[in-house]
Structures are given as structure tokens and as C-alpha cells.
């Protein structure tokens, strides 16, 4: 299988990149074999929060700056990429927001390192020619906790933690190199899998 050809029908997303970086076997099963694992309670809760924002009825007082779930589709070095920004100003292309829920704490360092924002800024630059230095970015995190019956709820008192974060042209150039290296490694992994099957 040629990964670049495969990506023509299923473009590379941040979810696929993070799945690959977390566990190549998990990525292979989910994206190549299309074996779906049921969503965890935390994932379902995250989707519920995202849907509430998309429907203009946010479950918590997050910052709204523009269009929810704004789609980017670009081709970088022959590699199709796709991304859905949680919130994006489609008038100026210069404001971008991501929302996170979960037990694991977000802090400034984690927000500054978050590749998803870097990827979206790279796609914004390719699409709208806006350098990342000109984009005002933030990540908002709402802490959650498990209820004890396999469900998740907002941690009381409900708080939205906001982190302003910046990226540079150097950051998005590095991210482009990361995409190239990732696709190359994916190709080697798939080739190895096909060899062992035969």
C-alpha cells in the first residue's frame, strides 16, 4: 500500500498523527484496517462539549471568536491534510481557539507544545497566507472528573482555564518536517506489515 495514495481518500489529520506517535499499532488498526474501538467516556464527553459549542449552546462559558469546526483541507508536499479548528475567525483568519476537557491538566507549556495548533496554523498559512506570528491563539481547558459509574462530568466548581499561545514560521516549518517524517515512518510500518502477512 502506498500511504500517499491512501491519504488521497483519508487525508492526514491531527488525530492520526497523535495516534501514530502514541502507538503505531493502534494507528494501523484504526486507520489502515478501519477497526474502530468504542469511544471512552472522556471522548464522548469531549464530543458533547464540542457539539454544544457548534450549536451555539456551550455547556460552559468558553470564548467564542468565530466559526465552530472550521475545516482546512490542504496538500503539503503531496500529502493531503485535513483539520477542523474548534473556533476560527473566518473574516480575518487571525484568531484561532481550541477547547479541551479532561482530567489531565493543561498548562502553559503543554499549550505551547501542542502540535494540533501548530498544524492548524500551518494549514492557515498555506490557505490564507497569514504568518502564524499574526494569529492570536488560545487553548481553553475545562477540568473533568469521573463519576464512579463509567461517566464523566465537569469538576466542581466549573472553571475554564485559558492559555494564550503563539507560533512562528520556524515552528510551522519544523511541523512540515514532522509530517514528512511521520508519513515516511508510516510507509515503512505498513510495508513491514505487508511483508509479514505474505
Phi and psi in degrees as a GROMACS rama.xvg file:
@    title "Ramachandran Plot"
@    xaxis  label "Phi"
@    yaxis  label "Psi"
@TYPE xy
-95.3145  116.865  UNK-2
-62.2313  -40.8955  UNK-3
-62.0478  -36.3123  UNK-4
-68.6769  -42.4778  UNK-5
-58.2349  -39.2873  UNK-6
-71.3874  -13.4389  UNK-7
-63.8728  -32.9895  UNK-8
-97.4472  -23.7337  UNK-9
-136.087  82.9176  UNK-10
-55.1417  154.115  UNK-11
-70.5508  127.617  UNK-12
-115.861  169.101  UNK-13
-62.0736  -38.226  UNK-14
-58.6453  -42.0571  UNK-15
-67.8171  -41.2268  UNK-16
-62.5468  -46.9817  UNK-17
-69.6145  -32.8527  UNK-18
-63.6366  -43.384  UNK-19
-62.3518  -45.825  UNK-20
-68.9858  -28.4587  UNK-21
-77.537  -44.8854  UNK-22
-164.599  103.041  UNK-23
-54.5114  -34.3379  UNK-24
-67.3393  -40.4506  UNK-25
-61.5755  -44.7451  UNK-26
-59.5188  -45.7041  UNK-27
-59.4605  -46.6002  UNK-28
-65.6173  -42.2178  UNK-29
-75.4247  -45.2376  UNK-30
-95.106  -35.1031  UNK-31
-91.283  -47.2391  UNK-32
-85.7729  -10.5582  UNK-33
61.3027  34.1822  UNK-34
-89.3545  109.554  UNK-35
-87.8164  132.186  UNK-36
-96.1373  145.795  UNK-37
-62.0822  144.3  UNK-38
-65.5319  141.786  UNK-39
-74.0625  166.102  UNK-40
-58.5859  -38.6108  UNK-41
-65.1633  -40.413  UNK-42
-66.4105  -42.2168  UNK-43
-62.8654  -39.7675  UNK-44
-65.7251  -41.6617  UNK-45
-60.0506  -40.3056  UNK-46
-66.2612  -38.0199  UNK-47
-62.6713  -42.8636  UNK-48
-62.9357  -45.8865  UNK-49
-60.317  -43.2444  UNK-50
-64.1992  -38.3159  UNK-51
-64.6976  -36.9586  UNK-52
-70.444  -41.871  UNK-53
-62.4575  -33.1118  UNK-54
-91.323  14.992  UNK-55
60.058  25.7555  UNK-56
-131.939  62.485  UNK-57
-58.265  137.084  UNK-58
-67.8215  -22.1461  UNK-59
-137.701  160.125  UNK-60
-78.3569  73.9927  UNK-61
-84.6822  164.757  UNK-62
-83.4703  122.888  UNK-63
-105.589  127.185  UNK-64
-120.983  -9.1117  UNK-65
176.419  -134.466  UNK-66
-84.236  132.6  UNK-67
-81.3694  145.007  UNK-68
54.7394  47.597  UNK-69
-72.1696  127.08  UNK-70
-91.4226  133.136  UNK-71
-112.137  136.106  UNK-72
-134.952  118.394  UNK-73
-138.721  166.72  UNK-74
-118.515  123.808  UNK-75
-119.536  117.135  UNK-76
52.2626  40.9484  UNK-77
79.8231  3.33071  UNK-78
-107.125  115.448  UNK-79
-70.6729  131.815  UNK-80
-121.729  149.127  UNK-81
-137.671  146.693  UNK-82
-155.157  147.962  UNK-83
-122.591  106.167  UNK-84
-76.3305  132.53  UNK-85
-56.2781  -43.978  UNK-86
-149.633  133.175  UNK-87
-149.155  137.169  UNK-88
-83.8319  105.38  UNK-89
-81.2827  -6.31235  UNK-90
-80.9055  -44.4381  UNK-91
-107.93  -18.611  UNK-92
60.6133  22.9818  UNK-93
-124.733  17.0065  UNK-94
-139.87  133.125  UNK-95
-144.86  131.848  UNK-96
-132.145  141.906  UNK-97
-122.207  142.756  UNK-98
-117.421  137.862  UNK-99
-132.233  142.852  UNK-100
-122.246  164.286  UNK-101
145.747  166.969  UNK-102
-80.1  -39.886  UNK-103
-69.4376  125.18  UNK-104
-68.4513  140.724  UNK-105
-97.3379  142.444  UNK-106
-136.997  -177.799  UNK-107
-60.138  -42.7728  UNK-108
-62.9554  -43.7184  UNK-109
-65.154  -39.3887  UNK-110
-65.5767  -40.9375  UNK-111
-67.4796  -27.7075  UNK-112
-91.0079  -7.22241  UNK-113
-68.4661  112.511  UNK-114
-64.6168  -25.9196  UNK-115
-59.931  -43.9455  UNK-116
-66.0424  -40.8119  UNK-117
-61.052  -42.531  UNK-118
-62.5478  -44.3114  UNK-119
-65.6786  -36.4119  UNK-120
-69.5614  -33.2682  UNK-121
-65.4653  -43.6546  UNK-122
-67.0724  -36.2314  UNK-123
-64.8713  -39.996  UNK-124
-64.73  -44.4099  UNK-125
-63.3035  -41.4172  UNK-126
-80.0542  -48.2697  UNK-127
-112.778  -0.279478  UNK-128
60.4277  30.0982  UNK-129
-99.9526  117.65  UNK-130
-61.9615  145.206  UNK-131
-59.6078  -29.0681  UNK-132
-60.4417  -23.2567  UNK-133
-90.9808  -0.878135  UNK-134
-102.407  128.364  UNK-135
-86.0306  116.786  UNK-136
-119.282  145.757  UNK-137
-144.427  157.375  UNK-138
-127.256  128.776  UNK-139
-114.321  130.2  UNK-140
-118.353  130.245  UNK-141
-112.763  111.657  UNK-142
-63.3092  142.2  UNK-143
-124.485  170.083  UNK-144
-144.783  158.14  UNK-145
-81.7308  145.458  UNK-146
-90.325  -12.7328  UNK-147
98.4863  -7.33291  UNK-148
-124.854  39.7941  UNK-149
65.2394  22.6394  UNK-150
-120.189  171.556  UNK-151
-129.508  143.867  UNK-152
-140.62  164.831  UNK-153
-64.5922  140.816  UNK-154
-73.1518  134.393  UNK-155
-87.2685  142.724  UNK-156
-69.7287  145.55  UNK-157
-66.2267  125.578  UNK-158
-132.867  140.668  UNK-159
-105.481  115.392  UNK-160
-95.3791  124.174  UNK-161
-111.244  131.775  UNK-162
-123.892  119.195  UNK-163
-82.0938  137.423  UNK-164
-142.62  148.26  UNK-165
-124.647  156.974  UNK-166
-135.356  160.116  UNK-167
-120.297  171.275  UNK-168
-59.0667  -37.4918  UNK-169
-59.6249  -40.6069  UNK-170
-61.5662  -42.9911  UNK-171
-76.4438  -28.3931  UNK-172
-65.1117  -43.2342  UNK-173
-62.4451  -37.4711  UNK-174
-67.3537  -35.7844  UNK-175
-59.7276  -42.1275  UNK-176
-64.1903  -37.0237  UNK-177
-63.7685  -40.0331  UNK-178
-63.6177  -47.2676  UNK-179
-56.765  -47.0975  UNK-180
-65.1713  -38.1004  UNK-181
-64.0075  -47.5985  UNK-182
-65.1855  -38.3432  UNK-183
-61.7715  -44.8812  UNK-184
-66.881  -37.6428  UNK-185
-61.424  -43.4215  UNK-186
-60.3093  -44.8854  UNK-187
-62.5385  -40.6771  UNK-188
-64.2481  -45.6521  UNK-189
-64.7915  -42.564  UNK-190
-57.8943  -43.9181  UNK-191
-62.1289  -43.2177  UNK-192
-61.2  -42.7931  UNK-193
-69.1308  -34.0115  UNK-194
-63.2128  -45.7283  UNK-195
-70.0395  -26.2212  UNK-196
-70.3582  -36.8011  UNK-197
